[in-house]
């Protein structure tokens, strides 16, 4: 590589080379010189058909990975026709109740070529069953499937609230996915442990890493208890982080994250497999920093956050659209968000040198301080008995609430300036004319299709498969094969969840 003036560049200028333990400067030698990060734009709304159209549009615009957003009923185990789904169908993602919905969602998507990420947690095992069934119908070998299922239930109790069952029963479903995918889908990331939502709820950078890695320790212990080989399953664990506004702290956070996870794996768990020591992560720019006032300002916020993630060495990236503070992204805004990544990739020279700020006194000092503070907070959670015990004692959400309160207080006192909000604000700064409107016809069609689907299936077969699932739950064996059979035989997501609720109960 050369600069714009023709100066020859080395791939790396620091001391600890990328691809070498503890991977502070990157998990792969050469980093983006060998392969750019995956440009993975998150989308899903109205209906499976509308969402499929958006995915195909994004692929045509140069997206290199898809990321599926599901609506709240799907996330919490209700079919679209349930009374609690009313008013939420297709609002923050795509409704998926049946195998027919999944077929429409993935129509003409080359699953063997495009990696798919699914942001789903309490119903992750069911959405995986839908995906596996569609892949088999398309005659795509499971070994060719490549992607990630979030499957990170613990952060739901801490930050988001889309849980169904107790932490203990939910962990059973998480590790069932680990076990099944380890044996059948070797290229699939079986969990994406998310700091993103923890940060969005109000945590700071240190809390984001500490709570995420404490959850990861809990998942690792649960998988070991299940008898899984840590050197195998941990190589399919990945992470999901937020890129926030404080530019240099975010870069240092990403560098520290790699170092911390490598040390946890090697020193705490004795993992020898190098791949299992790698903190592979997806990054999304910070939705909570986007403002409804003067929405064009959000383009600059997103660009700076994306730049921090790239300098920090992310493996894949989603850039938020400028209009997300007022609606789901319009097609034009989604394209501009993607173009932001493409400009950073091809016009700025950002990918030419791995960890370009390595050796900076400021960045190195911040990286060390973040690492130290994160380990201190992880030790505190260990003393409480681990992440689940801490969740049951409301430790994490209290810490996050305190951070969020302090942050908001600073904005209101103008100690923190938000341009267009508490300074340089103007009247008439809301844009609603071009924002995406949810298609009510699409929602009505979804309900009509679901009604027809339930009427025309073989109800005896449905009941028989749901009963087999019930027996499997009581036997405490891996549920994935039974859920796949339910899906294949036209059971709905809500019906499968109802069977589990009857045995596991619901977490309140």
Buried (B, 14 or more C-beta within 10 A) or exposed (E): EEEEEEEEBEBBBBEBBBBEBBBBBBBBBBBBBEEBBBBBBBBBBBBBBBBBBBBBBBBEBBBBBBBBBBBBBBBBBBBBBBEEBEEBBBBBBBBBBBBBBBBBBBBEBEBEEBBBBBBBBBBBBBBBBBBBBBBEEBEBEBEEBBBBBBBBBBBBBBBBEBBBBBBEBBBBBBBBBBBBBBEBBBEBBBBBBBBBBBBBBBBBBBBBBBBBBBBBBBBBBBBBEBEBEBBBBBBBBBBBBBBBBBBBBBBBBBBBBBBBBBBBBBEEBEBEBBEBBBBBBBBBBBBBBBBBBBBEBBBEBBBBBBBBBBBBBBBBBBBBBBBBBBBBBBBEBBBBBBEBBBEBBEEEBBBBBBBBBBEBEEBBEBBBBBBEBBBEBBEBBBEBEBBBBBBEEEBBBEBBBEBBEEBEEEEEEEEBEBBBBBEEEEEEBEBEEEBBEBBEEBBEBBBEBBEEBBEEBEEEBBEBBBEBBBEBBEEEEBBBBBBBBBBBBBBBBBBBBBBBBEEBEEBE
